[in-house]
Amino acid sequence: MSLPSATGMTADVAVAADATTPGRPPALELRGLTKRYGTLTAVSSVSLSVAAGEILGLLGPNGSGKSTTLNLVMGFIKPTAGEVIIHGHSLRTAPRAALQDVGGLVEGSAFYPYLSGRLNLQMLARLRGLPASRADEVLELVGMLHAAERTFGDYSQGMRQRLGVAGALMHRPRLIVLDEPTSGLDPAGTREMRALLPRVAAEGTTVVLASHLLTEVEQVCTRVAIMQAGTILTTGAVEDLLHQRPRWRVRLAPDARPRAAELLRVLPGVRSVEAAEDDLLVEAETDGESLNRALFAAGLVASELEPLVPSLESVFIELTERTPAP
């Protein structure tokens, strides 16, 4: 009887000795990665570096190339051009060395439905030459030890996803790749998965997470890459992306707003001034104190002046709408 992959489409490769390299290479590098299907280009010249220990969120609308990129990383499909480097090893020239420390949950978990969660993982441990006790270690890590004796067929979708992550972590990979891990989950399951990922990273595992759920990524990822039409539009730390366009909300008396808007528009560092209900929304590289001082010097008094921090959703929408899909 053949054994299932505990992580759906998982690169189940033999373990090879990791070459010692000076310094610490990135956990993952994509160099000009391209995948074409006939006349359709699914991924186009994608270059990206993921540092060890990061939780990288790969964002993009449906059809943006996220899943294809992850399948290329896992070695499930071959690139048309470019290269995948994992922990310093080329997936093209040294696939076994590259994939030895990689786990993935790319197309959902695949376990025997009539066996318990513990037995499923123990079988996977045996397949990998690991002690059966490793099953309980990963069950505890993903918060599933209490349900270890229940059959997989009786698990909720959220529990199945967590068991899939447990299987992907079985061999203590240094990189784990997750494609839409909260897809199909109810709010409780989504919260469970959201809480799990920082615990995984705390164990020393680099996480690459593809998702279209921006709140999820904003809460758990340290850095994001936003994709559209097979290309990467931008990458950066979540905090940096949220503060790359400083905006201020300025509240004044109704009769003072037109004059204030005219004054603010010509100030150095001010990019735009928009009226919004009772406020002026000012996009400016200058600080709030400078805005307030300029208003006061003109005899205008702002009753409120506060910074506005955009959501990752607003940044995402602005970028993807600026670069529409073909």
N, C-alpha and C positions, 0 to 999 in steps of 0.2 A: 504494500500500500504506500503510495507516495504521500509525502507530508506537504501541507500547505505553506505558502509564504505567509508569515504572521503580519505582514505589512502590505498586503496586496502586491503590487508590482515592486518588489524589493530586490536590490542587487545583492544576491546571496553568493558572494564570491569567497574564494579561499583567502586565508590570512597570509600576507607576505610581510617580511620584515620591513619596517619603515626606515628609509634612508636618513641618516643624520645630516642635517644641513645647517650651515652657520646661520644664527638668528632664528627667528620663528616665521615661517612663510604664512601668508594668508590662508585661512581655512578653505577659501574658495576664490578662484579667479576665472572670469570669463573673458576671453580675448577674441573680439571680433566675431562672436558666435552668430551663425546664420543658419536658418533652416528653411528650405524651399520645398514646396510640393507642386511640381509643375510650374505654373505661372504664379502660384500663390506663395508669397513670402510670409511665413508665420513669425519668424524671428529674423531681425536684420541688424547685423554688425553690433551686437550687444557686448559691451565691455563693462565689467563690474568686478570689484574686489570686496570680499567680506572678511573682516578681521576675526581671528579666533576669539570666541566668547561673545560675539555679537548675537543679537536677535534682529535679523533683517526682515522687514516686511516688504514683499514684492506686491505692489498695488497695480491695479489696472481694471478697466471694464472687461466684460466678457469679450473674448476674441482678441485681447490685447497681446497675447503671446506668453502669458504667465505659465500656464500648464506646459506648453511646449518647451519653455526654457527649463523647467524643473525636470521634465522627462529627458532632456539633453544632459542635464547635470547627473541624473541617475544612470545614464548609459542605456536607457530603454530605446532611444532612437539615436541615430548618428547625425551629426551636423553636416550641412552642405559645405560649410566653411567655418573656420575659426577653431578655437580650442577651449577645453575645460581643464583647469588645473585644480586639483584637490590636495591640500596639504603638500604642495610642491610637486605632485606627481601628475603627469599628463594622462588624461583619460584615453587619449588616442594611442599613445605609445606604451603606457604602463597601466592598463585598466585595473588589474588586480591590486596593485599597490595603491592606486587612486581610490578605489571603492572599499578597501578593507575597513576603513573607519567611518563608513557612511551608513546611516539608517534612513528609512523613508516611509512616509504614509502618503502615497501619491494617488492611488485609485481606490481608497477605502481598505479596510481590514478584511482578511480572508481567513477564517478559522473554522474548525469543525463545529457545527451548531449543537451537536449532541454531547460535546465534552465541556467540562467546566473551564472557566477561565484559567485556573491554575494548571490543569492538565494540558490545555492548549499550549501554554507558555513552557511547561516542562518538556513537552515534545520538541518545541523549537530550541530550547536550551540543549537538549540531547543532540539535535541536528547540528548545532554549532559547536559541539564538544564542550559545553559548559555544564557545571553542576546544577542539579535540579533546584537547589536552593536559590539560584539566581532568579527563578520565577517569582518567588515571594519578595525579593528585593525590588524588582521593577513594579510589582503590584502595589507595594507600599509607596513607591515613588509617585505613581499616578493616582493614588488614593482609591485603589480597588481591592485592597486586601480583604475588606469586609464582604466582598461579593465573590471571593475566589472560588467557592464551591458551587456557585450557580452556573448553569449551563450557558454557553455563549448565545444560544438561541433565545434565551429568556432575557438577555440584556437589552436595555434601552439603547437608542442610537448613540447617545452620549457615552454610555459605558463601552459600547463597541469601539468608538473612536479612541477612548482612553486605553483600551486594551491593545488597539493597534499601535498606539504610541509606545506602550510598554514593550510590545514585540520589537519595535524598531530600536528600542534602547537596550535590548537584551545583551548585545555584545559590546556595550559601552562605547558607542561610536563617538567620535569627536565632532561629527557634523550630522545633523538630522534635517531632512527636507520634508516639509509638510505642505500639501496642496489643499487649500480650503478645508482645514481640519474641523471647522465648525459648521460645514455645510449640512443642512438638514437637521441641525440640533435645535431643541427648544431653548428658551432663555436660560433654564437651569443648566442644561448641558453646555451652552456657550460659556456661562460663568465658570463652570468646572474646567473647561479647556483653557480659558483665559488665565485661570489661576495656576494651571499646570505648567505652562511654558516657562515662566520665570524660575520654577523649581528645576526644570530640565536644564536651563542655562546655568543655574547655580551649581550644578553637578559638573560643570566644565564643558558642556556641549554647546557648540555653535548651532543656532537655529536659523533656517531660512524658511520663511512662511509666506506662501502666496495666498492672497485674500482679496475680496472686493468689499469686505466689511471694514470700513475705515475706523470706526470706534474701537473695534478689536485691535487693529494695528496700532492705533494711537496709544492705547493703554498698555500694550505689552512689548512693543518693539523699540529698540534703541535707535535704529536707523531705518529709512525706507528708500525704496527705489520705485518710481512711478513709471509704468509702461503704458504705451499707447501705440497701436498699429505695429507691434513687433519691435519697437525701439524704446529705449529708456529716455524719458523726458528730463528727469532730474533725480539726483540722489542726495541724501543728507540726513543728518540727525533730525529727529522729529522736532526738537526744540528749535533748531535752526530754521527749518522750513516754516514753522509757525510764526517766527519773528522776522522773516526776511522782508516783509512789507509792513513796517510799523504803522498803525492807524490809531487815531484819537477821536473820541466822541466829545464834542464841545457843545454845551448847552448855554444859550443866551436868550434874552428877551426877544419875542417875535420881531419887533421893529428893528432890533440890532443885527439880526442874522444876515440880511443882504449886504450890509456894509462890512460885517466881519468876514463874510465869504470873499468879498472883493479884496480885502486886505490880506487874508491868509493865502490866497492864490498866488500872490506875487512875492511871498516870503521865500528866501533861499531854503532849499531842502524840501519844500512842499511840492508833492507830485499832483495831488488832486484834492478838491473840496466838493463834497456832495451834500445836498440837503436831504435829511431823512426825518420826517415827522417833526419833532421838536428840537432836533439836533443838527449839527453839522458834523459830517464824517470826513476827517482830514487824514489823508495818507501823506506821511512826512517822515523824513529821515532825522529831523531835528527832534529835540525832546519837548515834553509838555511844558516845562518851565519857560522855554523860549517862545512857544506859542502864546502862553498866557501873558508874558511880558509885552509882546508885540500888541496884543489886544488892549492891555491896560494902558499902554502908551498912547493909544488912539482913543482913549476914553470909553472903551468897551469892557464890560465886566462879564466874565463867564461864571455862571452859577455852578457849573460842573465841567470838569475836564479830566477824562480818564482814558487810559490806554485800552484798546480793544485787541484781544488775542484771538486770532482766527482759529477755526477748527481745522483739523486735517482735511475734513470733507470739503471745506471751502477752497483750500489750496488745491486739492485734487481736481475739483470741478473746474476751477480757473485754468489749470494747466491742460486738462484733457479737452476742454472746449476750445482752447486756443489752438490746439493741434488736433483737429477732427480726424477720425478714422477715414480711410479712403473708401 
